[in-house]
Amino acid sequence: MGNNGIGVVGINWDAQVTSLRFLGAQGGYVSDAVEAVNYAVAEGMDISNNS
């Protein structure tokens, strides 16, 4: 765990966050979501939050 001493605690200093947008203002298609997940897997991403 990391701690900056001012109340902010993290889990991993080396974590990277990537944003993959597959929905627009009008919604989207399942194929767009599948493409985004396939990209994430191909790039070696370990965790996905699709909420």
HTML snippet that shows the backbone in 3Dmol.js (N, CA, C, O; Angstrom):
<script src="https://3Dmol.org/build/3Dmol-min.js"></script>
<div id="view" style="width:600px;height:400px;position:relative"></div>
<script>
const pdb = `
ATOM      1  N   MET A   1       0.826  -1.188   0.000  1.00  0.00           N
ATOM      2  CA  MET A   1       0.000   0.000   0.000  1.00  0.00           C
ATOM      3  C   MET A   1       0.863   1.242   0.000  1.00  0.00           C
ATOM      4  O   MET A   1       1.945   1.264   0.588  1.00  0.00           O
ATOM      5  N   GLY A   2       0.385   2.253  -0.651  1.00  0.00           N
ATOM      6  CA  GLY A   2       1.073   3.538  -0.638  1.00  0.00           C
ATOM      7  C   GLY A   2       0.332   4.521   0.245  1.00  0.00           C
ATOM      8  O   GLY A   2      -0.878   4.392   0.433  1.00  0.00           O
ATOM      9  N   ASN A   3       1.032   5.493   0.785  1.00  0.00           N
ATOM     10  CA  ASN A   3       0.414   6.499   1.640  1.00  0.00           C
ATOM     11  C   ASN A   3       1.203   7.784   1.476  1.00  0.00           C
ATOM     12  O   ASN A   3       2.408   7.811   1.729  1.00  0.00           O
ATOM     13  N   ASN A   4       0.530   8.856   1.051  1.00  0.00           N
ATOM     14  CA  ASN A   4       1.246  10.114   0.840  1.00  0.00           C
ATOM     15  C   ASN A   4       1.325  10.967   2.102  1.00  0.00           C
ATOM     16  O   ASN A   4       1.839  12.084   2.053  1.00  0.00           O
ATOM     17  N   GLY A   5       0.825  10.463   3.232  1.00  0.00           N
ATOM     18  CA  GLY A   5       0.929  11.175   4.491  1.00  0.00           C
ATOM     19  C   GLY A   5      -0.118  12.254   4.710  1.00  0.00           C
ATOM     20  O   GLY A   5      -0.136  12.883   5.768  1.00  0.00           O
ATOM     21  N   ILE A   6      -0.996  12.484   3.727  1.00  0.00           N
ATOM     22  CA  ILE A   6      -2.035  13.513   3.897  1.00  0.00           C
ATOM     23  C   ILE A   6      -3.435  12.933   3.716  1.00  0.00           C
ATOM     24  O   ILE A   6      -4.379  13.652   3.389  1.00  0.00           O
ATOM     25  N   GLY A   7      -3.557  11.631   3.931  1.00  0.00           N
ATOM     26  CA  GLY A   7      -4.876  11.017   3.899  1.00  0.00           C
ATOM     27  C   GLY A   7      -5.243  10.327   2.604  1.00  0.00           C
ATOM     28  O   GLY A   7      -6.355   9.815   2.481  1.00  0.00           O
ATOM     29  N   VAL A   8      -4.343  10.297   1.630  1.00  0.00           N
ATOM     30  CA  VAL A   8      -4.626   9.606   0.377  1.00  0.00           C
ATOM     31  C   VAL A   8      -3.817   8.316   0.348  1.00  0.00           C
ATOM     32  O   VAL A   8      -2.588   8.336   0.415  1.00  0.00           O
ATOM     33  N   VAL A   9      -4.521   7.203   0.248  1.00  0.00           N
ATOM     34  CA  VAL A   9      -3.861   5.902   0.255  1.00  0.00           C
ATOM     35  C   VAL A   9      -4.150   5.213  -1.066  1.00  0.00           C
ATOM     36  O   VAL A   9      -5.280   5.238  -1.556  1.00  0.00           O
ATOM     37  N   GLY A  10      -3.132   4.600  -1.637  1.00  0.00           N
ATOM     38  CA  GLY A  10      -3.291   3.850  -2.879  1.00  0.00           C
ATOM     39  C   GLY A  10      -2.899   2.404  -2.682  1.00  0.00           C
ATOM     40  O   GLY A  10      -2.350   2.037  -1.643  1.00  0.00           O
ATOM     41  N   ILE A  11      -3.175   1.599  -3.655  1.00  0.00           N
ATOM     42  CA  ILE A  11      -2.862   0.180  -3.577  1.00  0.00           C
ATOM     43  C   ILE A  11      -1.536  -0.135  -4.255  1.00  0.00           C
ATOM     44  O   ILE A  11      -0.784  -0.979  -3.767  1.00  0.00           O
ATOM     45  N   ASN A  12      -1.234   0.519  -5.362  1.00  0.00           N
ATOM     46  CA  ASN A  12      -0.049   0.166  -6.132  1.00  0.00           C
ATOM     47  C   ASN A  12       0.539   1.417  -6.766  1.00  0.00           C
ATOM     48  O   ASN A  12      -0.139   2.123  -7.512  1.00  0.00           O
ATOM     49  N   TRP A  13       1.799   1.684  -6.466  1.00  0.00           N
ATOM     50  CA  TRP A  13       2.469   2.863  -7.028  1.00  0.00           C
ATOM     51  C   TRP A  13       2.612   2.760  -8.539  1.00  0.00           C
ATOM     52  O   TRP A  13       2.686   3.783  -9.220  1.00  0.00           O
ATOM     53  N   ASP A  14       2.651   1.552  -9.072  1.00  0.00           N
ATOM     54  CA  ASP A  14       2.907   1.345 -10.498  1.00  0.00           C
ATOM     55  C   ASP A  14       1.642   1.092 -11.316  1.00  0.00           C
ATOM     56  O   ASP A  14       1.740   0.744 -12.493  1.00  0.00           O
ATOM     57  N   ALA A  15       0.483   1.255 -10.737  1.00  0.00           N
ATOM     58  CA  ALA A  15      -0.759   1.009 -11.465  1.00  0.00           C
ATOM     59  C   ALA A  15      -0.945   2.044 -12.567  1.00  0.00           C
ATOM     60  O   ALA A  15      -0.581   3.210 -12.414  1.00  0.00           O
ATOM     61  N   GLN A  16      -1.517   1.597 -13.673  1.00  0.00           N
ATOM     62  CA  GLN A  16      -1.849   2.487 -14.780  1.00  0.00           C
ATOM     63  C   GLN A  16      -3.345   2.403 -15.027  1.00  0.00           C
ATOM     64  O   GLN A  16      -3.928   1.321 -14.960  1.00  0.00           O
ATOM     65  N   VAL A  17      -3.967   3.538 -15.310  1.00  0.00           N
ATOM     66  CA  VAL A  17      -5.397   3.597 -15.587  1.00  0.00           C
ATOM     67  C   VAL A  17      -5.580   3.998 -17.041  1.00  0.00           C
ATOM     68  O   VAL A  17      -4.981   4.968 -17.506  1.00  0.00           O
ATOM     69  N   THR A  18      -6.406   3.252 -17.753  1.00  0.00           N
ATOM     70  CA  THR A  18      -6.688   3.528 -19.156  1.00  0.00           C
ATOM     71  C   THR A  18      -8.191   3.638 -19.337  1.00  0.00           C
ATOM     72  O   THR A  18      -8.946   2.829 -18.798  1.00  0.00           O
ATOM     73  N   SER A  19      -8.621   4.623 -20.082  1.00  0.00           N
ATOM     74  CA  SER A  19     -10.038   4.816 -20.368  1.00  0.00           C
ATOM     75  C   SER A  19     -10.329   4.348 -21.788  1.00  0.00           C
ATOM     76  O   SER A  19      -9.702   4.806 -22.743  1.00  0.00           O
ATOM     77  N   LEU A  20     -11.277   3.442 -21.917  1.00  0.00           N
ATOM     78  CA  LEU A  20     -11.714   2.966 -23.230  1.00  0.00           C
ATOM     79  C   LEU A  20     -13.201   3.259 -23.360  1.00  0.00           C
ATOM     80  O   LEU A  20     -14.022   2.598 -22.724  1.00  0.00           O
ATOM     81  N   ARG A  21     -13.546   4.223 -24.158  1.00  0.00           N
ATOM     82  CA  ARG A  21     -14.951   4.612 -24.320  1.00  0.00           C
ATOM     83  C   ARG A  21     -15.567   3.834 -25.475  1.00  0.00           C
ATOM     84  O   ARG A  21     -15.056   3.841 -26.595  1.00  0.00           O
ATOM     85  N   PHE A  22     -16.685   3.159 -25.174  1.00  0.00           N
ATOM     86  CA  PHE A  22     -17.372   2.445 -26.248  1.00  0.00           C
ATOM     87  C   PHE A  22     -18.857   2.784 -26.317  1.00  0.00           C
ATOM     88  O   PHE A  22     -19.596   2.183 -27.097  1.00  0.00           O
ATOM     89  N   LEU A  23     -19.296   3.736 -25.510  1.00  0.00           N
ATOM     90  CA  LEU A  23     -20.664   4.233 -25.579  1.00  0.00           C
ATOM     91  C   LEU A  23     -20.634   5.737 -25.789  1.00  0.00           C
ATOM     92  O   LEU A  23     -19.810   6.440 -25.204  1.00  0.00           O
ATOM     93  N   GLY A  24     -21.526   6.220 -26.618  1.00  0.00           N
ATOM     94  CA  GLY A  24     -21.652   7.654 -26.827  1.00  0.00           C
ATOM     95  C   GLY A  24     -22.933   8.161 -26.199  1.00  0.00           C
ATOM     96  O   GLY A  24     -23.601   7.429 -25.468  1.00  0.00           O
ATOM     97  N   ALA A  25     -23.280   9.400 -26.474  1.00  0.00           N
ATOM     98  CA  ALA A  25     -24.485  10.014 -25.913  1.00  0.00           C
ATOM     99  C   ALA A  25     -25.747   9.269 -26.336  1.00  0.00           C
ATOM    100  O   ALA A  25     -26.742   9.264 -25.611  1.00  0.00           O
ATOM    101  N   GLN A  26     -25.707   8.647 -27.493  1.00  0.00           N
ATOM    102  CA  GLN A  26     -26.872   7.924 -28.011  1.00  0.00           C
ATOM    103  C   GLN A  26     -26.798   6.421 -27.738  1.00  0.00           C
ATOM    104  O   GLN A  26     -27.587   5.649 -28.282  1.00  0.00           O
ATOM    105  N   GLY A  27     -25.864   6.016 -26.908  1.00  0.00           N
ATOM    106  CA  GLY A  27     -25.693   4.595 -26.619  1.00  0.00           C
ATOM    107  C   GLY A  27     -24.609   4.001 -27.487  1.00  0.00           C
ATOM    108  O   GLY A  27     -23.655   4.690 -27.847  1.00  0.00           O
ATOM    109  N   GLY A  28     -24.740   2.747 -27.827  1.00  0.00           N
ATOM    110  CA  GLY A  28     -23.736   2.085 -28.645  1.00  0.00           C
ATOM    111  C   GLY A  28     -24.170   0.679 -28.981  1.00  0.00           C
ATOM    112  O   GLY A  28     -25.332   0.306 -28.822  1.00  0.00           O
ATOM    113  N   TYR A  29     -23.214  -0.087 -29.447  1.00  0.00           N
ATOM    114  CA  TYR A  29     -23.481  -1.446 -29.891  1.00  0.00           C
ATOM    115  C   TYR A  29     -22.642  -2.429 -29.079  1.00  0.00           C
ATOM    116  O   TYR A  29     -21.563  -2.092 -28.594  1.00  0.00           O
ATOM    117  N   VAL A  30     -23.150  -3.634 -28.943  1.00  0.00           N
ATOM    118  CA  VAL A  30     -22.406  -4.675 -28.248  1.00  0.00           C
ATOM    119  C   VAL A  30     -21.062  -4.896 -28.936  1.00  0.00           C
ATOM    120  O   VAL A  30     -20.059  -5.163 -28.274  1.00  0.00           O
ATOM    121  N   SER A  31     -21.040  -4.783 -30.259  1.00  0.00           N
ATOM    122  CA  SER A  31     -19.784  -4.988 -30.997  1.00  0.00           C
ATOM    123  C   SER A  31     -18.725  -3.974 -30.581  1.00  0.00           C
ATOM    124  O   SER A  31     -17.536  -4.294 -30.575  1.00  0.00           O
ATOM    125  N   ASP A  32     -19.139  -2.750 -30.232  1.00  0.00           N
ATOM    126  CA  ASP A  32     -18.187  -1.741 -29.756  1.00  0.00           C
ATOM    127  C   ASP A  32     -17.599  -2.147 -28.406  1.00  0.00           C
ATOM    128  O   ASP A  32     -16.403  -1.981 -28.170  1.00  0.00           O
ATOM    129  N   ALA A  33     -18.439  -2.675 -27.527  1.00  0.00           N
ATOM    130  CA  ALA A  33     -17.966  -3.132 -26.219  1.00  0.00           C
ATOM    131  C   ALA A  33     -17.003  -4.305 -26.390  1.00  0.00           C
ATOM    132  O   ALA A  33     -15.966  -4.357 -25.730  1.00  0.00           O
ATOM    133  N   VAL A  34     -17.338  -5.235 -27.264  1.00  0.00           N
ATOM    134  CA  VAL A  34     -16.471  -6.390 -27.517  1.00  0.00           C
ATOM    135  C   VAL A  34     -15.130  -5.930 -28.063  1.00  0.00           C
ATOM    136  O   VAL A  34     -14.087  -6.443 -27.657  1.00  0.00           O
ATOM    137  N   GLU A  35     -15.143  -4.969 -28.980  1.00  0.00           N
ATOM    138  CA  GLU A  35     -13.898  -4.448 -29.543  1.00  0.00           C
ATOM    139  C   GLU A  35     -13.029  -3.813 -28.459  1.00  0.00           C
ATOM    140  O   GLU A  35     -11.814  -4.010 -28.445  1.00  0.00           O
ATOM    141  N   ALA A  36     -13.641  -3.056 -27.553  1.00  0.00           N
ATOM    142  CA  ALA A  36     -12.890  -2.419 -26.471  1.00  0.00           C
ATOM    143  C   ALA A  36     -12.288  -3.460 -25.529  1.00  0.00           C
ATOM    144  O   ALA A  36     -11.132  -3.336 -25.127  1.00  0.00           O
ATOM    145  N   VAL A  37     -13.057  -4.474 -25.178  1.00  0.00           N
ATOM    146  CA  VAL A  37     -12.552  -5.524 -24.290  1.00  0.00           C
ATOM    147  C   VAL A  37     -11.440  -6.311 -24.980  1.00  0.00           C
ATOM    148  O   VAL A  37     -10.432  -6.633 -24.350  1.00  0.00           O
ATOM    149  N   ASN A  38     -11.608  -6.620 -26.252  1.00  0.00           N
ATOM    150  CA  ASN A  38     -10.555  -7.326 -26.993  1.00  0.00           C
ATOM    151  C   ASN A  38      -9.275  -6.505 -27.040  1.00  0.00           C
ATOM    152  O   ASN A  38      -8.181  -7.057 -26.924  1.00  0.00           O
ATOM    153  N   TYR A  39      -9.402  -5.196 -27.207  1.00  0.00           N
ATOM    154  CA  TYR A  39      -8.232  -4.314 -27.205  1.00  0.00           C
ATOM    155  C   TYR A  39      -7.539  -4.364 -25.842  1.00  0.00           C
ATOM    156  O   TYR A  39      -6.316  -4.473 -25.761  1.00  0.00           O
ATOM    157  N   ALA A  40      -8.333  -4.284 -24.778  1.00  0.00           N
ATOM    158  CA  ALA A  40      -7.766  -4.316 -23.427  1.00  0.00           C
ATOM    159  C   ALA A  40      -7.005  -5.617 -23.188  1.00  0.00           C
ATOM    160  O   ALA A  40      -5.913  -5.602 -22.620  1.00  0.00           O
ATOM    161  N   VAL A  41      -7.569  -6.727 -23.613  1.00  0.00           N
ATOM    162  CA  VAL A  41      -6.907  -8.027 -23.450  1.00  0.00           C
ATOM    163  C   VAL A  41      -5.614  -8.059 -24.257  1.00  0.00           C
ATOM    164  O   VAL A  41      -4.582  -8.508 -23.758  1.00  0.00           O
ATOM    165  N   ALA A  42      -5.662  -7.587 -25.498  1.00  0.00           N
ATOM    166  CA  ALA A  42      -4.477  -7.592 -26.363  1.00  0.00           C
ATOM    167  C   ALA A  42      -3.357  -6.729 -25.791  1.00  0.00           C
ATOM    168  O   ALA A  42      -2.179  -7.011 -26.010  1.00  0.00           O
ATOM    169  N   GLU A  43      -3.726  -5.674 -25.057  1.00  0.00           N
ATOM    170  CA  GLU A  43      -2.743  -4.773 -24.456  1.00  0.00           C
ATOM    171  C   GLU A  43      -2.261  -5.252 -23.091  1.00  0.00           C
ATOM    172  O   GLU A  43      -1.421  -4.609 -22.463  1.00  0.00           O
ATOM    173  N   GLY A  44      -2.801  -6.395 -22.630  1.00  0.00           N
ATOM    174  CA  GLY A  44      -2.350  -6.975 -21.367  1.00  0.00           C
ATOM    175  C   GLY A  44      -2.971  -6.356 -20.130  1.00  0.00           C
ATOM    176  O   GLY A  44      -2.426  -6.487 -19.035  1.00  0.00           O
ATOM    177  N   MET A  45      -4.095  -5.689 -20.284  1.00  0.00           N
ATOM    178  CA  MET A  45      -4.762  -5.090 -19.125  1.00  0.00           C
ATOM    179  C   MET A  45      -5.381  -6.200 -18.283  1.00  0.00           C
ATOM    180  O   MET A  45      -5.959  -7.148 -18.814  1.00  0.00           O
ATOM    181  N   ASP A  46      -5.253  -6.070 -16.961  1.00  0.00           N
ATOM    182  CA  ASP A  46      -5.678  -7.127 -16.049  1.00  0.00           C
ATOM    183  C   ASP A  46      -7.076  -6.940 -15.479  1.00  0.00           C
ATOM    184  O   ASP A  46      -7.727  -7.920 -15.118  1.00  0.00           O
ATOM    185  N   ILE A  47      -7.548  -5.707 -15.393  1.00  0.00           N
ATOM    186  CA  ILE A  47      -8.819  -5.415 -14.730  1.00  0.00           C
ATOM    187  C   ILE A  47      -9.648  -4.520 -15.636  1.00  0.00           C
ATOM    188  O   ILE A  47      -9.118  -3.626 -16.296  1.00  0.00           O
ATOM    189  N   SER A  48     -10.957  -4.767 -15.663  1.00  0.00           N
ATOM    190  CA  SER A  48     -11.867  -3.942 -16.457  1.00  0.00           C
ATOM    191  C   SER A  48     -13.089  -3.603 -15.617  1.00  0.00           C
ATOM    192  O   SER A  48     -13.693  -4.487 -15.009  1.00  0.00           O
ATOM    193  N   ASN A  49     -13.454  -2.333 -15.582  1.00  0.00           N
ATOM    194  CA  ASN A  49     -14.668  -1.881 -14.910  1.00  0.00           C
ATOM    195  C   ASN A  49     -15.553  -1.279 -15.984  1.00  0.00           C
ATOM    196  O   ASN A  49     -15.227  -0.232 -16.544  1.00  0.00           O
ATOM    197  N   ASN A  50     -16.660  -1.923 -16.273  1.00  0.00           N
ATOM    198  CA  ASN A  50     -17.547  -1.494 -17.355  1.00  0.00           C
ATOM    199  C   ASN A  50     -18.891  -1.019 -16.815  1.00  0.00           C
ATOM    200  O   ASN A  50     -19.944  -1.410 -17.320  1.00  0.00           O
ATOM    201  N   SER A  51     -18.850  -0.186 -15.803  1.00  0.00           N
ATOM    202  CA  SER A  51     -20.101   0.289 -15.212  1.00  0.00           C
ATOM    203  C   SER A  51     -20.543   1.568 -15.867  1.00  0.00           C
ATOM    204  O   SER A  51     -21.580   2.123 -15.502  1.00  0.00           O
TER     205      SER A  51
END
`;
const viewer = $3Dmol.createViewer("view");
viewer.addModel(pdb, "pdb");
viewer.setStyle({}, {cartoon: {color: "spectrum"}});
viewer.zoomTo();
viewer.render();
</script>
